[in-house]
Amino acid sequence: MDSNLIEKLKTQIKGDVLSDDLTLNLYSHDASLFEVKPQVVVNPKDTEDLKALVKFVSKNKKNNPSLSLTGRSAGTDMSGGSINDSIIVEFGRYFNHTPTINNNIATTQPGVFYRDFEKETLKQGLIFPSYPASREICAMGGIVNNNSGGEKSLEYGKTEQYVKRVKVVLSDGNEYELKPLSQEELNEKMKLKNFEGEIYGKMYKLITENYDEIQKAKPHVSKNSAGYYLWNVSKKEKRIFDLTKLFVGAQGTLGLVTEASIQLLPTKKYSEMMIVYLNDLSLLGKIINIVLPLKPESFETYDNHTLLLAIKFFTGFAKKLGTKNFITLAWQFLPDFLMLVSGGIPKLVLQVEFTSNQKHELNDKIARLKDNLKPFNLKVNIAPNKKAEKKYWLIRRESFNLLRHKVKDKHTAPFIDDFIVKPERLTEFLPKLNNILHKYPRLTYTLAGHLGDGNFHIIPLMKIEDPKQRQIIPTLAKEVYELVIKYKGSITAEHNDGLIRTPYLKQMFGEKIISLFEETKKIFDPQNIFNPRKKVFGDLDFAMNHIRQNW
Ligand SMILES: Cc1cc2nc3c(=O)[nH]c(=O)nc-3n(C[C@H](O)[C@H](O)[C@H](O)COP(=O)(O)OP(=O)(O)OC[C@H]3O[C@@H](n4cnc5c(N)ncnc54)[C@H](O)[C@@H]3O)c2cc1C
């Protein structure tokens, strides 16, 4: 983008238009393993700025075909979703007004951090139950656009269930409100002789003409972030047509989200947590089958590498726990230290949490779980109080963050970081996954995840600057994704497609559905203005040529 064009852009935007080296370097990264330098970073001040931006790109695209707009809220995307090589549209600076809450619905701007959003909802005894483990560092725009999930998704499902309405700026440079429409309302929209009418008409045709195939393409897992969720837009039996469902999880490839209305749920009064220490991983399938019928709110896991890291960096946890008194914290970690010195670190720690408004219901479930696990002779532990529960949650939530910041001379390389396979298939699937991983004996990695959903986060630690190590990435990813697809899973349950997984979508969905995804993109964004190479028209070579060289 030449300097004249940047100067021209500055005259049309009230917010900041930045192209200094420091800013461009900062926005070359998200939490993925990629590095893509943008040409400009814009902090739009308001929706008028966004409209002007879209019109500017649309007008200049012919002479500058690489011009594009990539939305970014907090930039913690692990797939390379929030980086690109043209204009980054950063929402954190100005689109961060305090959310409003009415009748259990919160209306929020995209740049609001989840931690601030939750402060407002908790004031009313309400919660958005699909917050991710990155809850302290991510924002609502990323949660909506990635269809994020988290520890409570086992019971409550993902973001897609809670987004009731969005406001978006589309490729014609106008803002629209998307919400569920009745057949009569849809008919009115389709009569409009403008871009909105065109979109409704074309999307209605695409979805009705391919209805059965689209419904069949829905991944058979409890959580999915891959592809465009065409299967959610219209259900014949409900006679509702809802384009909101298409925008959730679309990674900003169809338009820029300026506002979202999100359903909230009442918080529950009580919780109890049981920790199960597991060494014989062949028991995992059986244990999952014992735990799930008791309907825990969350059922999480992390491995021995994660636990060792937590013990090593326990002072870092002290800060997060807000514990000034190190002795108190050391006391919390004492059992873990003892396990370490006695060589008794378990291969996997399983964390089962039950919640209820009735204390007796919790006691009953914990007692039944204890009884049912007795034949396996496992070490189990009931978290004695909220502080102890918090410690386990911190290890689980912060494991990836710890790796990113604390491990010297090796780097986190998320590329098989988020696959999901139905829990009942895990007994068969996991040994096959191990066989693949064993082919790379020098590869160290941590494993954590949402066990109840069969969703695993494997994060390899690599010397990323070594070309031999980099070569492993596409080969191992292909092997793992082929296995996941064979077991009818999804290559991403939460973290989305981005640069890393878009090239594998054809394997997962097949030619026909990919052609419908591409048609969808063309209907909304015929000039390919929004976040190119993500969701459709993926480019594995581009991705591999943009792996970070330096940290
Ligand atoms: C330590 C750690 C733990 C994580 N744990 C989880 C987890 O448990 N579950 C989970 O789902 N994810 C997890 N993630 C991934 C990530 O944090 C989440 O997906 C999060 O919701 C992204 O939010 P963000 O604001 O940082 O998004 P960003 O990185 O800013 O953006 C995410 C995507 O949304 C698009 N986008 C953002 N704002 C807009 C907008 N206004 N309009 C259009 N497009 C937009 C971007 O282009 C990008 O494609 C984790 C990441 C880290 C670093």
The ligand as an ORCA input file, in Angstrom:
! r2SCAN-3c Opt
* xyz 0 1
  C      -4.055    -19.024     26.409
  C      -5.172    -19.180     25.421
  C      -6.232    -20.010     25.712
  C      -7.304    -20.145     24.806
  N      -8.364    -20.936     25.151
  C      -9.441    -20.986     24.335
  C     -10.595    -21.749     24.716
  O     -10.664    -22.357     25.770
  N     -11.644    -21.763     23.863
  C     -11.647    -21.054     22.694
  O     -12.642    -21.084     21.982
  N     -10.563    -20.347     22.319
  C      -9.473    -20.277     23.100
  N      -8.383    -19.526     22.729
  C      -8.400    -18.800     21.446
  C      -8.918    -17.331     21.558
  O      -8.513    -16.760     22.769
  C     -10.438    -17.262     21.461
  O     -10.881    -17.736     20.223
  C     -10.973    -15.829     21.712
  O     -12.358    -15.835     21.770
  C     -10.519    -14.840     20.669
  O     -10.853    -13.562     21.126
  P     -10.024    -12.275     20.659
  O     -10.780    -11.089     21.076
  O      -8.621    -12.353     21.097
  O     -10.133    -12.473     19.067
  P      -9.189    -11.990     17.913
  O      -7.930    -12.778     17.893
  O      -9.065    -10.524     17.919
  O     -10.090    -12.427     16.642
  C     -10.538    -13.734     16.453
  C     -11.179    -13.843     15.055
  O     -12.322    -13.004     14.995
  C     -12.183    -11.988     13.996
  N     -12.718    -10.742     14.563
  C     -12.431    -10.196     15.761
  N     -13.196     -9.102     15.958
  C     -13.973     -8.961     14.874
  C     -14.989     -8.045     14.488
  N     -15.387     -7.045     15.276
  N     -15.600     -8.210     13.290
  C     -15.251     -9.233     12.468
  N     -14.291    -10.138     12.794
  C     -13.673    -10.002     13.976
  C     -10.707    -11.935     13.693
  O     -10.472    -11.529     12.356
  C     -10.275    -13.369     13.929
  O     -10.516    -14.126     12.789
  C      -7.280    -19.423     23.585
  C      -6.184    -18.603     23.287
  C      -5.135    -18.473     24.191
  C      -4.004    -17.562     23.840
*
